[in-house]
Amino acid sequence: MTVRRDFKESARYRPDLVIGREELYSEAREQLARGGSVLLHGPTGIGKSTVLRALAAENAGATGTVLRCSATESESHLPFLALADLFGLVLDRVSARLPAAQRTALESALTGRGESTLQRDGLALRLAVLSTLRALAAEGPVLVVADDLQWLDSASAELLGFAARRLGDSPVRMVCAVRTDGEEYDRHLLACPPDTLAVRLGPFSWTQVSALLDHRGYTGLSRSTTRDIHRTSGGNPLFALELGRALAESPTRPRPGEPLPVPTSLRALVLSRLEMLSDEARRTLLVASAGARPTLALLHAAGRGNAETETAQAVALGLLATDPEEPALRFAHPLISAALYAEAPAGERRAVHTALSTAASDPIERARHLALAATGPDPEVAARLAEAATLARDRGAPSVAASLGLLAARHTPADGGPGPDERRLRAAEDAITAGEADLARDIAREVLTRATAPAERVRAWMVVIEAAGQALGEVDAVFPQVLADAGDDPRLLALVHYQLAWREVVVGGDFAKSRQEAAHAAELAARGGDRRTELMALAFQSSTETLMGHPDAPATIRRALQEPQDPDVACHHNGAAMARFRWLLMSDRLPEARTAVTALLREARRRGMVESEVHFSRLLADTELRFGHCGRALDLARESLRLARDSGIGESASAMLASLAEASGGDVDRALTLAREAADHAEVDGDQLYLSLALAALGYAQSAAGDAQAAVRSLRRVRELEHGMGISDPARGRWQGDLAEALVRVGEVGEAQELIDVTRVHALRLNRASVLAVLDRAEALVRAARGEHQAAHAQLASAQERLAKLGYGLEEARAAFVLARLRGRAPGAYDEAARLFRRCRALPWLRQVERAVAAGPTQPETVPAAAPSALDELAAMERQVAALVMEGATNREIAGRLFISVKTVEATLTRVYRKLGIRSRVDIVRLAAGRRTP
């Protein structure tokens, strides 16, 4: 398959930026840094040349000589051409150092003067190439860069391979790229040194294709369109870019259910082989390209009587791939199917769809073909499509239902009932369920441009709000409009106030107001007879009450679980079952919580509810993490994050949980990165709810990394955020123990005890047994810091035993670790902690134990108490603010360094002035200086 010249990389290409190949690029770079060589291989357009040029550019600066060649198919018959490209510009530098016979043979081969051949001058030429490389290497490192190795003329390939195998320790590295369309790459290794690392470049994931398209400026493509590009391109980056460019330049987008338009540049890659088919075989393949899962039986039913012979012809040409165990026909590459369909005239395509509308066995497939065969509004076609959408929805395929719903709307007459916009809105709601928020938002915005009926307008606004996800601050201006559209209709008002409940907690950070809005929404929905919205509002009300530590939470959950139930709400990530799961988890009923969330995840997957699947995967990971099953939690968290990024749903929450899982059972550096990513994302969205959780994850990761000062800064801000939101249940984020332990380690023992005392009050009131045990673990450190070692040991042993009974494996192990550190010189002090961490597969914590053991016997660990100062009568926060004032920091700088607001700084300074009997910042400095001990 020859790549045309118009497939050259964009002028915007930067050799220092390799999209989607970071891991492979790093592996190749390390190989070159060790002095080894690299062979990149993969199919046409997979990005080999991009990676090769990036590697060459990065290594050129530290290399004495860079030799390059890039062969083409049309030149592959010319002997010694690649050799001339490599040595043509450097031969003069080394020719004098070559023996006469070698120099003559090489000059003859490179210049074409004389009749040098491998048969006549084979040994002299081989030795000449080897001598030339050694002579260049004597001046400094040499890098040989060879692209499209498959087109190297055979003479050059043989000579290069001879030399490469004999270079030994000479500082000569090679980085080569070769096209391998399904063939083995081993033979190409003959042209490379023996230590060459073969790196295969595979297809891009959807996320990588999306990043590539964004980088190249194709940012206006919807998520669903990007998925179509990924599917049609087969993950090939070059094909994806061409499809993206064609879509960006096209004045019209494909209709729902139609393949993407394939640009001429890509059609040329496959049409040459299509031209070798008979006309009848080509028509048969066109039918196959239009079918969702074509089989020989389907082709026969669609009127292709010689399907076996004609598909066999396509297999022989490499257009179809065969699998004896798979009855469905499969194109060798999705692009072949797309190009074949795109090349066919519109009339011929409609005829194919007409045939398939009766030949297909599946009613959804028949309806899709019927729609693609029709040319205008048709109530019968629209009705069949709407029925097919309902069937797809019931099968758990909301994305298919959305596509069929849009087709139904297209064929619905303007004066029909239901109308086209009603069907569009149903399609938008299916798109939300499928995780295609951008498609849903576009549909709703289009409907709003012409809808006048209040019910349709409110329904469309609900889609716009839902599509915003956690970024509700971006749609703040919508709420006055939708309230005006709702009028005094209780059903419509219930929908609005349900979303206002979310806004109050996500944007406003006010759980009390959120609870009031949710309760009001439930009341309005009950009055309007909207059981679904009533259930959703009750579920949300119970969730806010749980997080607030409100005594009504269990009763509200019971109300939300009363019959009649709505099947969609029952497994929704904001439904009553979810609220019950959260209550079970916070009440330390881990086995019941795991059973509940596992069932919810299974049902969400069955129904194709992508957003719910993202959240339930994350919550199951959270549950496993509490059990101390760190490996299982890490797998689930990574899967949830991948799905979240693919769908653009719940990214902050999934990154936050992935950070906790990485810090517990994976890589601490990655945990820090993910937590910061989650916090940044939540900051941008204005989402205080997840910002506090992300910062709690960051504080935990910083503790796992041994950075107590950073953990204190992060977790103090969590404390401030949760206090502002009215969250009093310590089981919500479970960060209090981490903050208390970090405070002890930085010498703030008094603040740690104060935090423990305040948190214990709430934990006792709500019967949070595991939180109480973790607080005891932290308090043991406080006692140890005060010299109360016997009491600290007893408290730790008790905390460890209680955590074990509750099933909190990782927390149990951490208690054992703290106890070991306090024991110091005791023989085998760390054995129990190591065993427990190993059982949990808590690798980062196990490494901490190994470092402690490797450090050898030490004195029992004591935590330094705060050094006395002139300001020691102040509270911890007041001392920090005063200390920064003494450094000359402004109020804004203090706020930034302590992760608090400027208003909090001002209020703290007012208390400092009052306690110390002074009036200004200058007085703080004077007072501290006057009391400082010389």
N, C-alpha and C positions, 0 to 999 in steps of 0.2 A: 504494500500500500504506500504510494508515494505522496508525500505532503507537498502541496503546492506552495509557491513562493508567498502567496498572500497569507500564509500561516506563520510568518515571522513574528517574533514577540513584539508586543507593543513598545513604542518608543518610551513609554512611561516606565518600562521595566527597570528596576533597580537591583543590581547584583547582590546588595546586602539584605534584601528582603525576600524570603522564600515562604510563600503562603502555603500552609497546610503540610509542610514537609519538615517541620522543626525537629522532630525526633530523629528522622532518618538523616537529616542534614547534620545534626549534632554527632551522630554515630560516624558518618563519613569524615567529618572534620577531625574527630579524635583519632581516626585511623591515619589520616594524613599527618597529624601532629606527631604520631609515633614513628613516622618515617615510612609508613606503608602506602599502598596504592588502593584505588577504589574503582570498581566497575559498576556503573549505574545501568540497570536494565529494566525494560518494561515496554508496553505497546506504544503505538503512535500517539503523540499528543499528551502523554501522561506527565510530562514535565521534566524529562531527563535533562534536556539542554538548559533549562532554567536552573536546576540544581548544579549542573556542571559549571555553568558560567559563574554562579555565586561562589562555588568552591574555588574556582580559578582566581577570581577577583580577590578573595580573602587571602589566598596563599601567595599571590604574586609578589606582594611587598617584601616578604621574607625569603624570596627565592632569587637566586642569582640569575638564572635563565629560565624563561618560559617558552616552550616549544608547542606550537598549536597546529592542528590539522582538522579539517571538517570535510568529510567526503560526501559526494552525492551519487545517486544511483546511475545517472547518465555518464559519470566520469569513472565508474568503478573498473572499466576495462583498460584504463590507461596505466601501464606499469610504472611504478616508482613515483606516482603523483603525490601520494600522501607523504612519502619520504622527502620529496622536494619541498612540500609545505613545511615540514618540520625543520629541515636543515638548511634550506635555501639561504636564509639570512645570517646564519652563524658559521657556515662552512669556512669562510675566510679566516675566522678567528682560530680555528684548530687545524686547518689542513696541513700546516707546516709540521705539526706534531704527529701526523699519520705516516706510517710506512708508505713508500712510493707506490707499491702495488695496490694498497688499500685506497690511497688518495686518488689514483687514476680510475679505479673501478667506481668509486663513489661519485667523482666529478662527472664521469661519463653517464652514470645512471641519473643524476640530478639534472644535468643540462641537456640530455638527449643527444649530445655529440658522441659519436662512436656507436657501438652496438653492444652495450653491456647488457647481459641477461643473467638470470639466476643459474641457468644451466652452464653457462661458460665461466662466469666470474663469481659463482656462488659463494665460495669460501672467502674470497677477498672482500666481497660486499658485506657478508655477515660480520666479519671481523672489523670492517670499516665502520659500520653502524655502532658496534660495541665500543670501539676505540673513540669514536666521536663523542658518545655519551660520557665515557669516562673522562675524556679531556675537558669537556664542559663542567663535569662534576668537580674536577680538581680546582676550578675557579670559584665554585660555590654551588649550593643546592640547585638541582634541576627539576622542573615540573613539566611533564609531558601531558598535554591536554588534547584528547582525541574524541571528537563527537561523531556520531553515526558510524561507529566502528564496523557495522555490517556492510557498509559500502566501501571500506578500505580495499584498494586493489590488492590482489592476492600476494604480489611480490612484496609490497610494503608491509603487509600484515605478517608475512613470514619472517622478514628481516627484523622487524620490531620485536616479534616474539623471541627470536633467537637471542637478541641482545638482552631483553628483559629477564630472561631466565638465567643470565650469567653476570648480572650487575653486582651481585653479592652485597657488600656493605656500602657500595657507592651511594652518595646522597641523591639518588634519582627516584622520584615518585611519579606515578602515572594516575591520572583521573580520566576515565573513559566513559562513554555512554554508548549503549547499543540497543537497537530496537529488537524486541523479542515478542512478536505477535503469536503467542502460544507455543513458540519453539524454545528449546533449551538454550541457555546462555553459555554452557560449559565450554563450547568450542572457541568462544571469543576470549576466554581466559588464557588461551595459548599465546595471545599477543600481549599479555600482561605479566608482571613479576609474580613469582610463586606465592607471595604473601598478600595477594590482592583480596580485598574484601568485596564480595558481590552484594550489592544493595538493590533489592527489587522495589520499584515504585509502583504501588497499587493504586486503585481508584480512590478518589476523594470521598469523604463522607458528605452528608448534606450540609453540615455545619461548615466544612472546609470550602465547599462550593459557594456557599453564601458569603463567606469571608472574601473569597477570591473575586466574586462579582462586585462586592462593595468596594474592594480595593481598586478595581478597574473602572469605577464610576457608575456601575449599573445599580444604583441605589433605589430606583423607583419601582423595583420588582417586588410583588407581594410574596409573602412566605410560601403560599401555595404554588405560585408560579416558579419560585426557586426550587421547590420540591419536584415540579415537573421537569425543570431543566436538569436536575440531578438524575432523575430517572431516565430521561431520554439520552443524556450524555453518558450514562453508565458510570458516572463519577470521573470521567476523563476531563481534566481541567481545560484543555484546548477546545474540546467540543463544547463544554459548558460556556466558555467565553464567547464562542461564535453564536451559540443559541441566545445568550444574553444580549449580544449586540444586535442580532436580528430582531428580537422582541423590542428592544429599546428604540430601534429605528422604524418599526412597523407602526402605521397609523391605527391599526385595529388589532385587538388581541383575539386569540382563538376562542371559539365558543366553548361552553362547558362540555366536557367529554371528548373534544377534539384533540388530536396530538398537536404538539408545538410546530410552528412553521420552521422548516429546516432551510437555512440559507444555502445559496448555490455553492459556496465554498465547501460546505460539508457534504452536500449531495455528491459532489465530484469524487469523494472518497469511496462511495459505494455504487454509484450508478454505472461505472465502467463494468463492474461484474454483473449488474442487473441486465445490462445490454446483451450479455451472453445467454440470457434465458430466452426461451421461446415465448411468443406472445401469450399463449395459453398458460404457461407456467408463471408468467408475470402476473396474470389476472388472479391465479390461484394464490400467489403470495400476497396480493393486495387484499384479498379476503382475509387471509391470515393476519395481516397487519391491522385490520380493523377490528378483529375479534379480541376479546379480553383474555381468553385462554383457548386459543385455537387448537383443535384436534383434527385428525383425519375424518372422524365421523361428522364433525361440524362442517368441514369443507364439502363433504359429500352432500349433506343436507342443504347446503347453500348452492348446490348445482355444479360443483366442481367434480365431475365424474372420474377424471384421471388424476386425482389428487396424489395418489401414491407415487406415480411416475414423475409428476411435476415437482413434488417436494424432494424426491430423491435427486433430481437435477440440481435443485437449490442447495442440497446438502453437499453435493460434489463440488460446487463452486464456493463453498464456505459461507453461504448466506444463512443457512439454518444449521443449528447444532442438534445433535441427536443424543438421546438418553434412553437406553432400552427399558429402564424402569419407570420412565415418565411418558405418559401418553400424549401430553400437550407438546405442540411444536414450539420451538424456541429459536428466535433469531439469534445469530451469532453475536450481534450487538444491537441494543435498542435503537441505535441511530439508523440501522438498515431499515427497520420497520418504519420509523418516522420519515425517512427520506423517500421510501417507496410510496407512502401515503401522500406525502406532500407533493410528489411529482404527478400523481394521478389527477386528471381533470375532475372538476366538481361533480359533473353529471355521473361519471363513472363511480365516484365515491358514494354518491347517493344510491346508486343501483346496488352497490355492495351492501350498504346498510339496510336497504329494503329486503334483500335476500336474507340477511342475518336476523332481521326482526321477526322472522318466522322460523328460521333454522335454529336459533339459540334455544337452549333448554331452560335457562334461568329467566324468570320473569323480569328481573331487574335489567338483565342484559338485553332482553327483547325490547323493553321500553326505551332503553338508551339508543338502540339502533333505530327504532321507530322515530325518535325525535330527530336524529341526525339525518334521517331520510326525508323528513318533512321540510317545507320551505316557508311556512307562515303560520299564523295562529290557527289552532285546531283544537276545539274543546275536548274531543275524544282523546287526542294524543296527550293533551295536558293532564287529563284525568288519569290516564294510565301511568304517566310519569309521577304524578302525585302519589298514586298507590305504590309505585315502586320505591319512592322515597320513604314512605312509611315502613315498607318491608325492610329496606336497608337500615333504617333507624332501629327496628326491632332486632335486627341481626347484630347490632353493635357496630355499624359502619356509618357513623354520622357524617364523615367526609363525603362518602358516596351519596348519602341522603341530601347533603347540601348541593352537590353537583346536579343531582336529578331534580331537586326543587327549583334550581335556577333554570333548568331546561323547561320544566313545567310552566314557570312564569313566562318564559319566552313564547310559549305556544298558547298561553291563556288569552282569550279575547278580552279587550279592555272593558267590555260591558258584562263580562261573565261573573259568576259567583261560585266559589271564592275568586276574588280578583287577583291580577298578577302581582300587585304589591304585597298582598297577604301571603302569597306563596314565596315571594322573595324574603319576607321577614322570617318565615319558617325556615328557609334555607340559611339565613343569617344565624338563627339560633342553633341550627345543626352545626354550622361552622364554628360557633363558640364552643360547643361540646367537643368538636374534633380538634380544638386547639388552633384553629385558623382564624385568629383574632383580626388580622388585617383584612381578610376577605369579608368577615362579618361586618366590620366597621364600614368598609366601602359600600356594601349593600345597603346598610342602614342609612348612611349619609345620602345615598341616591334616592331612597324612598322619601326621606325628609324634604327633599327639594320639591316634591309635589303632593305629599299626603296632607289631607285636611282633617280627616276624622281623628278625634282625640285618642281613641284606642290605638290606632295605627301609629300615631306620632309618639305616644308614650312607649309603645312597644319598641319602636325604632330607637328612641333615646336610651332605653334599657340596654339595647345591644351596644350602643356607643359606650355607655358606662362600663358594661361588662368587659368590653374589648380593651379598656384602659388598664385592666388588671389592678396591680397595686399602685399604679401611678394615678390615683384618683384626683390628685391636685391638678392634673392637666385638664380635667373635664369639669372643674369647679363651676365654670360659666354655664354648664348645661342645666344645673339643678333649678335655677329660677325659671328657665324656659319650660322644663318638663313639669314643674309644679303648676305653671299657668295652663299647660295643655291638659293636665289631669283634672282641673276644675274641682268639683266637689264629689266626683265619683269615687267611692271608697275602694273599689277594686284597683283603680289606677293609682290612687293616692297610696295604697298599701305598697305597691311596687316602688314608688318614689321614696317613701320613708324607710323601706328596707335598705335601699342604697344609701340613704342619708345616715343610717346606722353605721354602715361600713365607713363612710366618709369621716364621721366623728372620731372613730378609733384610728383609722389609717392616717388621715391628714391632721385632724385636730388633736389626736392623742388623748381623748377624753372618754374613758370607759363608762363613766356615769351617764353622760349624755348619749353615748352609743346605746347603752342598755335601755334608756327611755325611748329612743327612736325605734328600737327593735320591738319593744313592747307595744308601742303605738301602731307599728306596722302590722303586728299580729292581730290587734284589735280591729283595725280597718279591714284586714283581709277576711276575718271571721264575719264581720258585718256584710261584706260584699260577696260572701260565699266562695272565696278563692282559697281552697284548702291548701294548695301547693305553697302559695306565698305565706300563708299562716304558719305552715310547718317550718319553712325556711326562717321566718322571723323568730319563731320560738326557739329554734335551734341556735340561732345567733345570740339571742337573749341569754340562753343558758350558758353559752360559751363565755360571754362577757362576765356573767355572774361567777362562773368558775374561776376565771382569771383574777377577778376582784376579791375573791374569797367571800362572796356574798352568800348568806345562809339559804337563799331561795334557790340556789343552783340545782340541787337534786330534784326539787319539785318541778322546776321548769323543764328539766330533761324529761321527766315522766309525762308532762303535758305534751311535749313534742313527740313522744313515742306512742301516744294514744292513737287508736284507730278512729277514722280511716286514715291510712297512710297513702302516700303517693310513691310509686315505684322509683321515679327519677330522684326524688328527694331522699329516699331510703339509702341510696348508695352515693349521694352527692358529697363532695368534700366539705361542704358547709351545712350538711344535713344533721338530723338529730342523732343518727348513729355515730357520726363523727364527734358530736358534742359528748356523747356517752363515752366514746373511746378516750377523749381528752380527760374526762373526769376520772375514768379508771386509771389512766396513766399517772395522773397527779395524786391519786389516792393510793399509789404503790401496789395496785392490783395488776402486776405485770403479766401473768399468764392470761388473764381475761382480756387485757388490753391487746396482747399479741393475737389472740384468737379473733377478736373483733376487727382489728385492722387488716388481718390477712383475708378475712371474708370480704371486707369492703374492697380491697385491692383486686381480688379475683373478680368480683362483680363489675367493677369499673373497667377492667380489661375486657370482659365479655361484652360490655355495652359500647366499647370504643370511646369512653369518656376520658380523653387525654389529660385534661387538667386534673381531674380526680385521681387518675393513675399517678401523675407526678407527685401529688401531695401524699397519697397513701404509700407509695414507695418510700418517700422520705420519712413518713411517720413510722413505718415498719422498721426502717433503719434505726430511727431514734429508739424504738422499743428494744431492738436487739442490742443497741449500745448500752442501754441501762442494764440489761442482763449481763453485759460484759462479753458478748459475742462480737468482738471487734472486727474479725475477718468478714463475717457475714454482714455486719453493719456497713463495712467499707464497700463491699460489692453492691449492696442495695443503694447506698448513698451516691456512688459513682453512676449507677444506672439512672437514678432519679435526676441527677444533674445533667446527664447526657440527654435524657428525654426533655428536660426543662429547656435546655439550650436549643434543641431541635425545634421545639414548639413555641419557644419564646414565652413560656408560662412558668411562673413560680421560680424564676432564676435566683432571686435573692434568698428565698427560703431553702432551696436545694443547695446553693453554694454554702450557706450557713451550716447546714447539717453535714455536708461533705467535709467542711472544715473540722467539725467536731470528730467525725469518723477518722479523718487523716491524722489528727493530733492524738487520737487514741490508738489507732492500729495501722497507720500508714506512714506518711512523710510529714514531719512538722513544718518544714519550709513551705510545702504545698498547702498545709493547713492555714498558715499565716496569710498566704496569697489569697486563698479562697475567702477567708474571713474579711480581709480588706476589700475584696471584690464585692462581697455581699453588702458590706457597710456602705461602700461607695454607691452601689446600685440603689440601696434604700434611701440614701441621702438625696440622690438625684430625683427619685420618685416622690420624695417628701413623705416616706413611709416610716413613721416613728415606731410602729408596731414591730416591724422586722429589723429596724435599725438597732433597737435595744437587744434583740436576739443575736444579730450579727456581731455587735460589740461584745456580747457575752462569750460568743464563740472565739472572738479574737483574744479576749482575756484568757480563756482556757488554753488556747494555743500558745500564747506568750508564757503562761505558767509551765506548760509542757516543754517549752524551749529554754526554761530557766531564767526568763527575764521578768523578775518580780516587779520591778519598777514600771515597766510597760503594762503589765497586767493590772497593776493598781490604777493606772491612768484610764485604761479602757473600762474597767469594771466600776470605777467611781462614776463614770458617765452613764453607765447602765442604771446605776442606783438613782441618779438624778432623773433619767428619762422615765423609769417605772414609777417613781414617786409622782412625777407630773401627770402621768396617765391614770393614776389611781389604782395601780396593780399592787395588791398586798399579799397575794399568795406566793410564797417563796418556791413552790414546786413548779411555777411557770418556766422560769429560766434556769433555776438551780445554780446561780452564779455566786450566791452569798458565801458559801464555803470557800470557793476559790479566791474571792476577794479577801476574806478574813485571813487565809493562809498567806497570801501575798503581802498583806499589810504587816503581818508578824515578821516576815522575812526582810522587810525594808525598815523594821524598827518601830512601826506605828502600832505598838501593842495595845495601847488604850483605845484607839479607833477600832481595832479588830474586835476587842471585847464588847465595845458599844454596839457594833454591827451584829455580833452574835446574839447579844441580849435582845435587841429589837426584833431580829428575825425569829428568835425562839418563841416570842410571844405569839406571832402569827402562826408559826408551825404548830404550836400546842393547840391553839384555837381551832385549827383546821385538821388536826390529827395527821400531820405530814411526817410519818415515822422516819422515812429515809432522810429527809431534810434534817431532822433532829439528830440523827446519827452523824451526818456529815458535819453539822455544827459542832458536835462533840469532838470530832476529829480535829477541827480547826482550833477549838478551845484548848485541846491538849497542847498544841503548840504555844498558845498564850501562856499556859501554866509552866511549860518547859522554859520559856523565855524569862519567867519570873523565878526560876529555880525550883519549882514544885515538881520535880521529876517523878516521884512515886505516884502522885495523883495523876500526872500526865499519862504515865504508862497504863494505869488502871482505866482511865477514860478511853484511851485508844483501843485497848483490848475489848472493852465493852462495845465501842462503836463498830469495830470490825466484826464482832459476833452478830450484832443486830443487822448490819448490812448483809452479811451472809444469809441470815434467815429470810430477809426480804427479797433476796435474789439479785442484789446489785453487785455483780461480780467484780466490775472494775473499781467501784468505790471501795469494796472490801480489800482489794489488792492495794489500793492507794493508802488505806489505813495501815496495812501491814508494812508498807514502805516507810511511812512516817515513823512508825514504831521502831523500825530497824535503824533509821537515821538517829533517833534519840538514844538508842542503846549503844551506838558507837562501837566500842571494842569487843562487845560480846561475840563469842565464836558462832559462826553461822548465822549472824544476825539477819542477813539479807536472803537466806534460803527460802523462807516462807513467801516473802514478797516476790522473789523471782519465779517461784512455782505458780503463784496466783496470776502474775502477769503473763506467764507463758501459757497458762490455761486459757486466758482471755485473748491470746494473740495480740496483746497490747505492746507492739514492738517498740514504739518510742519510749514508753515507760520502762520496758525491759532494758533498753539501752542505758537509761539513767541508773538502773540498778547495777548494770555491768560496770559503768564508770565509777560508781561508789565502791564496788568491790575491788576494782583495779587500783583505786587510790590507796588501798591498804587500811589497816586499823587506825582509827582516829579516836579522839575524845568524843564523848556523847555530844551530839549537836546541840548547840545553844544558839539562840537568835539574839543578835545584839539589840539591846534596848536603845531607845532614842537618847542621844547625847543631850545633857542639860543645856538649856539656852535661856536667854533673857525672856523668851516668849513661851516658856514651857507651861505657863498657866492657860494658854489658849487651847481650843479644840484643834484636832488634826488639820481640818480644812483651813481653819483660821491661821494656823502656823504656816501652812504652805503658801497661802496668799501673802502673808506678812514677809516671808522669806523672799518671795519674788519681788515684792516692793523694794526690799533692801538691795536687790540686784539691779534696780532701776527699771523694771518692766512696767509697761503701761497696763491699764485695765484690760484692754483688748488683747495684749500679748499674754497676760495671765490667763484670760479666758481660753485662749487657744492652747496654751500649754497644759492646762488642767482639764480640757474638754468640758468646760462649763460655760454658761452664758455671761455676758458682760454684766447683766443685772445681778446675777448671783455674786459676782466679784464685788460689785458695789455694796450689796447687802452684807456680805461677809466683812468688808472693811468697816462698815458702820458698827458692827458688833465688836470688832477689834478695838476701834476707837473708844467705845463705851467701856469695855472691860479694862483697858489700860489707862483710862482717864486722859486720853490725848485727843487732838483735833485734826491732825493731818498726817499725810504720808511721811513728811519730814520728821515728825515726832517719832514715828516707828523706828526710823534709822537711828535717831539720837538715843532712844531708849535702849535699843539693842546694843549699841556701841557702849553706852554707859554701864550696862550690866555684864558685858562680856568679860570673862576671866582672862587675864593676861597670860 
